[in-house]
Amino acid sequence: MQRDNSSFDVVVIGAGAGGVCAAARLAKLGYRALVVESLDRIGGRASTREVDGFLCNTGALIVELDGAVAKTYEDLGIQLDLHVPKRGSTVLRINGRDINVTEGIGGWLRNFAPKALGSITRLVPALRPKKDQSLFDWVGKFTRSEAIYGLLDNVIGAMFAANSKIFGADVFLHYFTKDTAFKKFGLPPGGTIEVWKPLIEVVKARGGDVWLNSSAKQLMFSEDGLVNGVVVEHEGRTTRISCGLVVSNIGPLQTALLADEECFPRGYVESVRRATNPAAIITVHFASQKPLAQFTGLALFAKTRRMVYAANFSAPELKRAPPGWNFYCGASVPHPPCGSFDVEEEKKLLIEDIREHFPGFDDAKVVAIDVTADDWPAQRAVTGYDLPWNTPIANLWNVGDGVKPWASGGTAACAEVARLVVEDIRIRYPLNLKDILI
């Protein structure tokens, strides 16, 4: 029997990491899900696109081997395919020397130092950061070393698209001292988009669908104030999709703007607007027929003008470049991380860093330069500034990097909030009750 494509159990708006994880989990539970994505590919800022034969990530580069994404795969009964470089996935470059921080002495220090710091602050309450104290101000109690601040800014920039002046000291301590803070990482062969494709297959196998190049235009409401449909522009036509549940991965503000303000409690939309302050990242993708780096995965930097991390995608197992080419990227967080900045000046500073750390860059091919900011999608909330994932509308939820669990970040945080939302749906709107809502 042919399925009705104008009615689904749940509509997921946006096929970013959070949206795809939520849709797959819902499908596993028996909910028929429609994923609506405005781009021509899934993954959002954790996706991949082809440029001149090179597969360029649109944001997220690595995935934790035992984090929330891997847990999503485990719960769905499928296998996560990641390439782990033989010489370790991450190095820290200090004064031109690369220190492996995934194994050996570097790995030991990486695990020991944060736990020691956490123990000290628990034993000496006076050393604990105050509520809302920035990392910059808190570290100032111990040191004013420019080298320390430079390292902190680059680590925070690489992981959270922020810097020590806007990043909370309490968030920093929690993230770097909890048991799940330091994962082992892998790089997805074929680019980050490949991580999400098996999840979409789960959705389709259970009667759901994904509509690419399709935009959600409006949320529809029933007389009791619940969402009962989404107006979607798909294949040149405007279609109303009936549903009992909506999960949005386009950010809390853009979600709220899909409805008239009167559909929400007074002041809600304005409060979301005030709280929305996305962070930006600039990425240069470049290639060379000669090797330009010795590290085999991700590199962090102790001191730079702007570059916070670089990655080497040259391994044949990654399938990221045409034969004979070595493929890299370098990324920076602009100053300031949130708000307006001089795009051309920030690009220039990043390229100067790349030139310094990758001898031979001047002879390399610049494949693409991405400015991830504003509407395409900036990191919608710096960790510690996230909004709640539930909304005043009982059957409308947000997922993604605007509503991450406190003190978490990256694709793992998006996968985890998707798990939390789906669990809430399972309890509050089990299938028999959900059928009544449509």
N, C-alpha and C positions, 0 to 999 in steps of 0.2 A: 504494500500500500504506500502511495506517495505521501511524503511528509508535508505538512502545512508550513510553508516558509514565511507566513505572516504572523505566526504565533510560536513563541518559545517559552520555556520555563524561566529562563534568565537571559538577559542581554548584558554582555560584557563590552563596555565601551573602551577601546584601546587595547592593542595587542602587545603592550610592553611586558616586561618580565612579570609584574604583578598580575596583570590581566590574564596572561596565558596560564600562569600557575593556578589562578583561581578557577578559570574555565575548565582546566583539566581535572582539578580536584572535584568540581561540581559534577562534571560528566561521569567521573568514577562513581559518584554517589547516586547517579541515575537522573540528574537534572539535564534536560536538553538545553544546550547553551548556544547562543549566537554571539560570535565575537565580531565586532565592527571596528575596522581599522582604516584610518584616513590615508595612510601611506600604501605603497605597493608591496610592502614586506612586513613581516612580523618582527617583534623584538624591540621596537622603539629606540631608546638610547642604548640598548644592549643588543644591537643588531649588526648586520654586515651588508655592505653594498659593493658591487664590482666597479672598479675604475681602471680602464686600460689593462684588463687581465689580472689586476691585483684586487684582493678581497680586503677592503678597508672596514674595520670596526667603526661603528658610529658612537661608541662610548666604551662600555665595559669590555675589558680585555681578558680577564681571568675569572675562573669560577672555583669556589672552594670544593675540595674533594669530599668533605664530610659536613658541609653546611646545609642550609635550608633548601637550596636547590637540589642537592643530592638527596635530601630527605624527601622532597617532593617526588623524585624519581623512584625512590624506594617504596613510597606509599602507593605509587601507581603501578608498581611491578615491572618497571622498565629499566634499562641499563644506561647510565650516563657515560659518555665517551669523552675523555679528556686526555690530552698529552702532557706528561710530566717530564720536563727536561732532565736529562741524566745528571747534570751538574747542579741541580737545584733550580727552583722556580723564581727565586728572588735574590738580588744582590743589592747591597748598599754601597754606593761609590763615595769614598772619602779621600780627598786629595789625590784623585786619579787611580786609587786602588779599589778593586771590587771585593767586598766582603760578603760571602755567602751567608744569608740570614735564615736559611731553611735547614741547615745541617751544620755539624761541627761546632766550633767555638762560637761562631756567629749565631747559630741556631740556639745554642745553650743560653747565651746572653739575651737573646730575643725573648726567650721564655722566662728566664730567671729574673731579669731586671724589673719588668712590670709587676710581677708577683711580689718582689721585695718592696717595691715602692708602695704597693697596696697594703702590705703588712705594716709598714712604717706609719702610714697615715691612719691606719686603724688603731695602732698603739699610741700615737701622739695626736690627739684630736685637734690641737692647735695648728697642725700642718695640713689639715683637710681644707680643700677649697670651700669658699663660701658660696651660697646659692647665687647663681647667675654670674659668678666671677669668671672672667675670661681666662683661658690658658696662659695668655701673655702676662696678665697681671699676677696670676698664681705662681708661675715659674720665676717671676721677678723676685719672689721671696728667697729664692735659692741661688740664682745666678743672673747676670746681665750679659752673658757671653753671646756675642753675635753668632758664633758657630752653632750654639745650642738652639737659638731661636731660628736660625736658618734651617737646621735639620727638622725642627718641629713643624715649621711652616710647610716644608716640602712633604713630610709624612702626612700631615693633615690635609694638604692639598691633593696628594695622590689618592687618599682614601675617601675624603669627604668634600672635595672641591671647596675648601675654606682655608682660613689661616688662623694663627693663634689668637689674633685680636678679636675674632668673632666666635671662635669655638669655645664652648664651655669647658672649664677645667674639670668639673664633675663628670661630664660626658666622656672626656678623655680618659680619666682614671677608670671609669666603669668599663669602657670598651677594652682598654689595654690590660685590665687585670682580671676580667671574667674568664672562665675556662674556655669559652668559645671564641676568644678574640683572635688567636693566632692559628689559622687553619693552614693546611697544605693546599696549594693551588695547582690547577692545571689549565692548559690553554685548549680551547675547543678546536679540533681540526675543521677547516672550512670556515672558521669565524664564529663569533658568538651566536649568530642567528641559528646555527645548527643545534644549539642547546634547546631551543624552543620548538623546533619542528616536531619531535616525537610527542610533545604535549598537545600540539594541535591535532595530531593524528588520533590521540585519545578522544578529543572532543568530537571529531568527525565519526569515529568508530561507534560512538554512542548516540548517533542521530543529530549531533550539533553541526555547526558550520562556521566558517570564517569568511567574512566579506572584506576583501582588500579594496583600496581606492574608494572607500565608503565612509561617509561622515555622519555622526549623530548630530541632528539639528535641534531637537527639542525633546524634553521629557514630557510625557502626558500623565495626568493625574485623575484619579477617580474622585467621587464626591466625598469619600472619607479621608482624602488627603494622601493616599498612597500612590506610588507610581504604578501605572498600569500599561505603559507603552512607551516606545521611543520612535520618534520620526527620524528616518534614515534616508540619506541621499545615496542611492545605489544604482549603478548601471544607467545613469542619466535620468532616473526616476526617483520621486519622493515617495517613500513607503512607510506606512505606520506598522510597527511590529508590536503586537500585543505580548505582554509578559507579566509575570508576577513579581519578579525580582530584577534589580539592576545593580551591577557592580561596575564602577568607573575607574579607569586607569589613566585618565587625562588630567589629573590634578584636582584638588578640592575646589579651586576657584572656577576652572573651566566647567566642572560638573555643575556647580551652582548656577552658572550663567546659561545653562541649557533650559532653565525654567524661569518663569516670572518670579521676581523677588517675593511676591505675595504668597507663593507656594511654600515658603520657608518662614519660620518664626521671624518676627521683626528684628532687624539688626544682624541676622545671621550672615547674609551675603557680604555685608560691609565688614564684618569681623574677619571673615575669610580673606577678603581683599587686603585688609591691613596686615594680616599675618603672612601673606604670600610674598616671599622675597627670594626668588630662585638664584642659584649660583651658576657660574659659567665655567666652561673649559674650552681651551683652544688646542687642537691636535694637528700636527704636521705628519703626514704619511709620506715616506720617502723610500727609494729603492736604489740599489747599486749592484753592479755585476762583480764588484769586489767586496769582500766582507768588511764591515765597518765597526764591528763590535765583537768582543770575546764572550760576553754573558749570553746565556741561551734562553732567558725568559724575560723577567721584568727587572728593571733597574730603578732604584730610588736614589736620590742625590742629597748629599749633606749641604751643599752650598751652590746655588745657581742664581742667575738673574731672575728667571721665572720657571724654568722647566722643573716639574715635580716628579715625573716618571718618564721612562722610555721602555719600549718593548721590542724584542727581536722575534720576528715571525718567519725567519729564514729556514727553519727545520723542514725538510721535505714532508715529514709526517703532518705538518699543519696545513699543507695544501693551500697556501695563501698567495703564492706568487708564481709567475711563469717560470719554466725551467731556466736555470742560469742566473736567476736574480736573487739577491738578498733583500729582505723587506723589513722595514722598521717603522716605528712611530715615536714621536716625542710629544708630550702634552704639558700644558701649563695652566695655572689658575691665574686669571688676570688680577690686577690691583685696581679697584677693590673686587673681591670675588662676587659680590652681589651689587646690582645696580649698573649704571652706565660706566663705560670705560673706553679708552682710546684703542679701537680695534687694531689699527695699523701699527701703532707703537707696541702693543702687546705681541703681535705677530713677529715684529722685528726682534724683540728681546728673546722670544722663544727660539727663533732661528739662530740667533747668536749663540745661545746655549748649545743647541744641536751641533753647530759648527765646531764648538770647542770640545765637546765630548765625543764627537764622531769624526775623527780626522778622515778627510776624503769626501766630506759631505758636499763640498762645492762642485764635485764632479757627479754627484748623485742626481737621480730623477725625483723631483717633487711630484708625487702622485696626486695629492689633494691636501687642502688645508680646510679644516672644519672649525667653525666657531659655533659651539654649542651654547646657545644663550636665548633668552626671550622665549618665543613661541616654539622654536625647535630645540627638542625640549631641553631646557636647562634643568639642572638638578633642582627639583621644585622646592626642596627644603634642606637647608644645612642640618645635619644630624643634631638633634637637641631642640630644634624649632618646628618639629612636625606637628600637624594638626591631627585630631582624632580620626580613626578610620570609619567610625559610624557617623551618621548625619542625623539631623532632626526628623528626617523621613524614615520611618521604620524599616522599609524594604529597599533602601538605597544606601550603598556603601562605597567608600573609596579604597583603592589599593594603590601601590606604587610608592615612589620616593617622595611623596608629599605627606605621607601618613605612616612613615616607618616606625617600628617599635623604638622606644627611647634608647639612645646610645647605640644604635646599630646602623649599618650602612651597606650600600652596594646591592647587587642582585640577591644576595642572601636575605637582606632585610625585606626586599620586595616579595620574595617567596614566602617569608615567614608571615608577613601581614596578610598575604593571600590565604595562608593556612588558617589564621585566626578568623578572618572574615567567613570563610567557608564553614568553619566549625560553628560560628554564630548562626549562619543560615541553617545548618543541619539541625540545630537545637530549636531555633525559633520558627523556622518555616520548613518542617519536614515535608516530604513529597505529598502526602495526603492533604495537608493544610494548604500547601502552596497551590495545589490544583484548584482550590476554591477561589484563590485570589485572582486568577486569570479571567 
